[in-house]
Amino acid sequence: MLPIQDALEILKGKWKLPIIVSLSFGSKRFRELAREIPKITDRVLSKELKELETNHLITRTVHDTFPPTVEYEITEHGLSLEKVIMSLKDWGLEHRKKVTEK
């Protein structure tokens, strides 16, 4: 159970997976992420990005520009979640079909 609890602790909440999925299509700046993920507040996005970075799922790069440009990018470790995310998507589709049957 411990590995499952670890995984759920890292990915808990409704925003981490959408952030990871968004970044799996390429690096993005903060504003781009905020636009792609409806209803997430700047404060929550900032907190989630810090947690994902702490867990080595994304990287944060500050470019030497004026004003500074910050980009977020998924790591190889973050990309390893692809199978998990696809399995969740497949299960969700089957579940939706099951509960909407009449």
C-alpha positions as CSV (number, residue, x, y, z in Angstrom):
1,M,0.0,0.0,0.0
2,L,2.9,2.4,0.7
3,P,3.8,3.0,-3.0
4,I,0.2,3.7,-3.9
5,Q,-0.1,6.1,-0.9
6,D,3.1,7.8,-2.1
7,A,1.8,8.2,-5.6
8,L,-1.6,9.5,-4.5
9,E,0.0,12.0,-2.1
10,I,2.2,13.4,-4.9
11,L,-0.7,13.6,-7.4
12,K,-3.5,14.6,-5.0
13,G,-5.9,17.4,-5.9
14,K,-7.6,18.3,-9.0
15,W,-4.9,20.5,-10.6
16,K,-1.6,18.4,-10.7
17,L,-2.6,16.1,-13.5
18,P,-4.0,18.8,-15.7
19,I,-0.7,20.7,-15.3
20,I,1.3,17.6,-16.1
21,V,-0.8,16.9,-19.1
22,S,-0.5,20.5,-20.3
23,L,3.3,20.5,-19.9
24,S,3.6,17.1,-21.7
25,F,2.8,19.0,-24.9
26,G,5.8,21.4,-24.4
27,S,7.3,23.9,-22.1
28,K,5.0,26.8,-21.1
29,R,5.1,30.1,-19.2
30,F,3.0,30.7,-16.1
31,R,0.3,32.7,-18.0
32,E,0.1,30.0,-20.7
33,L,-0.6,27.4,-18.1
34,A,-3.2,29.6,-16.4
35,R,-5.0,30.1,-19.7
36,E,-5.0,26.4,-20.5
37,I,-6.3,25.3,-17.1
38,P,-9.7,26.9,-16.6
39,K,-10.7,28.1,-13.1
40,I,-7.3,27.6,-11.5
41,T,-6.2,30.7,-9.5
42,D,-2.7,32.1,-9.8
43,R,-2.1,31.3,-6.1
44,V,-3.1,27.7,-6.5
45,L,-1.1,27.3,-9.8
46,S,2.0,28.7,-8.2
47,K,1.6,26.3,-5.2
48,E,1.0,23.3,-7.4
49,L,4.0,24.1,-9.7
50,K,6.3,24.4,-6.6
51,E,5.1,21.0,-5.4
52,L,5.6,19.4,-8.8
53,E,9.1,20.8,-9.0
54,T,9.9,19.5,-5.5
55,N,8.9,16.1,-6.6
56,H,11.0,16.3,-9.8
57,L,8.1,16.1,-12.1
58,I,8.7,19.5,-13.7
59,T,11.6,22.0,-13.9
60,R,11.5,25.7,-13.7
61,T,13.9,27.7,-15.8
62,V,14.5,31.4,-15.4
63,H,15.8,33.1,-18.5
64,D,18.2,36.1,-18.3
65,T,15.8,38.6,-19.9
66,F,14.2,41.8,-18.8
67,P,11.8,41.2,-17.3
68,P,12.9,37.7,-16.4
69,T,11.1,34.9,-18.3
70,V,10.2,31.8,-16.5
71,E,9.3,28.5,-18.3
72,Y,8.1,25.3,-16.9
73,E,8.9,22.0,-18.5
74,I,8.0,18.3,-17.7
75,T,11.0,16.1,-16.7
76,E,11.7,12.6,-17.8
77,H,10.4,11.5,-14.4
78,G,7.2,13.4,-15.1
79,L,6.9,11.8,-18.5
80,S,6.9,8.4,-16.9
81,L,3.4,9.2,-15.7
82,E,2.1,8.9,-19.3
83,K,1.0,5.3,-18.9
84,V,-0.7,6.1,-15.6
85,I,-2.6,9.0,-17.1
86,M,-3.6,7.0,-20.2
87,S,-4.9,4.2,-17.9
88,L,-6.9,6.7,-15.9
89,K,-8.4,8.2,-19.0
90,D,-9.3,4.7,-20.4
91,W,-10.9,3.7,-17.0
92,G,-12.7,7.0,-16.8
93,L,-14.2,6.5,-20.3
94,E,-15.4,3.0,-19.3
95,H,-16.7,4.2,-16.0
96,R,-18.7,7.0,-17.6
97,K,-20.2,4.5,-20.1
98,K,-21.1,2.1,-17.3
99,V,-22.8,4.7,-15.1
100,T,-24.7,6.4,-18.0
101,E,-26.1,3.1,-19.3
102,K,-29.9,2.8,-19.0
